[in-house]
């Protein structure tokens, strides 16, 4: 661990670099805990460039914690739609209601109180409290862990319990009492822009002289890559009903549950949001989709309705590789379905939908029939 004059010099160099090189990000223009909290939640599992427009739109509609707490859940999900990992949005609103009810609408200023909020863990609490309230708490996320691992030449998988604790202790030893928020942002910025996972820009690093991994020629092997989980293949089928006005039908997640396959929560794959009639597929996509729709959605769907097989949709979520086989059915008039909405197929933005449903809608806009081999999957493409 760095101590004494070397630590002082390390801090000075890193903070000076950050002051002159920091990216101009919208959440860095505010010390409002609500703004910082929102940005930290959005940046979990999401790239900065992708999060910015969502952050700005979210604040435009829900500018403070009371607005978030009082908003209809569907409004929150609609504003989040496309960011993925929708449990973040659910927890964000749940925590907002806790803050209004228990903390007089002010984000709590202590670590223990922050950790009792939904969706707030050690990293998020440290980031918010250090930036908004200048609490001396060190953040440890993937970017910071990589910087620290190279700084001290820590070998092995960083997420293992013992190594992560060691890295947290190292982070705690480096954070200064003055401007801990700037320090944490500087460490994260260094990991995001200079000390990157591959091909780190060591020649541009403001603290390269302190890096044990660089001195040992280990920057390309530290940190060690985590072992990946085996990818699971999942196949679904979705029905896109279209009338003469190019309107379609989406189902409410509170009234309709997609049929799940073996061991897979299809509703979860659709983020428990508004969706097209969808079922897990085991052998014959069209036959199984017809059966599901007839038994659970539209009992009077014409038996001779032509199912037009469209181009497959591909979507990856963590360790799952999802293939959706969409079918378009054209009707003169859409049926009335309890717990459903009739919406323009080209604009489904009035209800919250997942990225996967958005991809299915895009495929549904095409009238070009896909090769028939995509429509039935009789070779048992689903491996639940």
C-alpha angles and dihedrals in degrees: 000000000000115000140171119356095356090056091047090051092046092053093046093051095046095047092046090052091048093049090056101034107034116130116246099244121171096237090054090066092069139053092197106131090219092057093046092046092050092049093049092052093047092049092058105107090349132102118241095241091052093048099051100076091044091050093051094046092046092054091046091059100030106029099171143020094266092054090051093047093050098042120107110259091238090058091054091049092046091055089047094046110127097023093089129208090080094187083080090064093046091051092044092059093041090054091047089056090049090051093050093046100040108022106038091254092300122119105247115258099213129077096233093051092046092051090057091063120098113265096010118124134170095281096046093046092050093048096049097042095045094048100038101032103021092239113168097243124135120223121222118192132141094282095048093043090055092051092049094045091055093042090058099025093242109182129204134036108333096209093063109115099247096045094046090053090049091051091048090053089050091049090049091053094054103045111101126223090233117070097351089169092058089047094053092047090049092053091048091046091051091053094045099047110020113015093049125168093254129030097002113207095238094163089062096043113118092208101038091123089068096049114113093187092056092049090051095044092243103121092109095052099040120112101035114231116257117242110258123230116241113267115247118213115222126183124195135173125217133192120221109194114198129185132195091277091053091249121145140193126251123186126228113242090221093058105030129046119193114235109261127218127222110311096346129108102216091184088057092050087055088049091242090278135123109305147167116263100284138178138179113254127223105166119336114034098193096044094046092046091050090051094048093048093046094049099039113019120018111017093182100049105144109260090223095049107137113239106209109205112222134193113296119255120225124203132167124210118178104299096350126095107201125199117189119196105205124202124195120210118188118210133176089231132013116241122243107252121186110239094019138108130217108222139165107269090222093054119037094153097114091078129042113263133171126244088253092056089047089055091050090051090053091052090046091059089068120086092193110116115230121226110286092243087075094054104060108022090198089168089076099253092176116087106185 
